[in-house]
């Protein structure tokens, strides 16, 4: 797959995402993306594959998820279209514009985790049927 090959060439270690638990008051929900691109100990790229009909819901989820884990990029693909989001600048970029892992590792930014946690949980629940959402 071109996305994964490109990221490997740029120095990202790719692995299936194990997910994270989000605390929603008394309830916890586990959310995850398809793959995580890492460099050293830091998650830098969140990658999600989806169907064309869920692209916008998945985009909302993956942006929030990337902010929660402080990733620099979020990548979404439906098999034909690839959308790459630069999270700190909140803009869309091309796949070949993703910085090499070593450079992306140096980028630091802060997000508003509480808002992003609620948004990620809501979007994840919409995307996945109740049977797939771990609580």
N, C-alpha and C positions, 0 to 999 in steps of 0.2 A: 504494500500500500504506500503510495507516494508520501502521504503525510508522515507516517512513521519512519520511512527511509530518510526523508529530509531532516527530521528531528535527530535521528541517530547521527547523520553526517555532521550536524551542528554540535555534537557532543552531549546530547541529552541521553541519560539512561532511562529507558522506558520500561514500565512494569504495569501490570494490571492494578487498578486502584482497589485497595482494601476498604476504602471508605472511612468516614468519621461519624461519630454520634453527635447529634445536635441536641442541646437541652432546650426544651420548650416548656418551661415551668416544671410541672410534675412529670411531664412526658419526655421521652427520648426517642429520636428517630434517626436511623442510620441512612446516610446518603453517600453516593459515590458516583464517579464518572467511569468511563471505560478504561482509560489509561492515564498515568501520571508520567510526566517527563521531569526527571530530577537531575541535579548536578550537586555533587557532594551530598550534603544532608538536606537540601532544600527542594521543595516541590516548586517547579517553575512553569510547567505547562499542564493544563487540564484538558484532556481530549475526550470528546463524546461523539459517538456515532448514533445516528437516529434515522427515522424515516422522514420523507419530505413533509408529511402532514403535521409533524410535531416540532419542526425546526424552530419556530418562534418560542414555544414553551421551553424547549431545551436550551435555547440561547439565554433566556432569563435565568434558568437554573445554573448553567455553567458559569455565567458571569458572577453570580453570587458565590458559588462554590469556590471559584478561583480567588475571590477577595477574602474568603474565610481562611483559606490555606496560604494566602499571600503569594499566589502564583502571578507571574508576569503576563502570561498569555492563556487564553482559552481558545480551543479549536473545536469546531463543530463541523461534522460532515454527514450528508445524507447519501453518500455514495457518488453523487454527481457534483453537487455544490460543496465548496469548502469555505468556511468563514473563520477568519482568524481575528481575534480581538486582543488588542493591546490594553490590558486592564488598567495600569496606572494612568494612561492618557485617555482612556475611554473612547478609543477609535478603532475602526477596522483597518487592518493591514493585510498585505499579501503574504502567502506562506513563505516566500523567499526573503521577506523582510524580517523574519524572526531572527533575533540576535543569536550568535553562538552562545551556548550554555554558560561559558566562562564570563561573558559580558553581562548576560541577563542576571547572573548570580549577584552582581554588584548593585542591581537596582533595588532600592528599598522604598516602600510606600506604606501608608497606613490606611485602613478601611474602617467602616463602622460595623463591627461584627454583629451587634444585636439586630440591626435592620437586615443584614445579609443572611443571618441565620434563619429568621422568619421567612424571608423571601425564598431561600433555597429549599426549606422544608415544604412550603406551599407549592412551589413549582415541581418539586420531586414527586409529591403526592399526586399531582395532576398527571404527570408523565407516566408514572408507574401505577398499575392497578394495586389495590390495597393488599393483595396477597404477596406482592413483591417488596413491600415497604416493611423493613424490619423495625420493630419497636422494642 
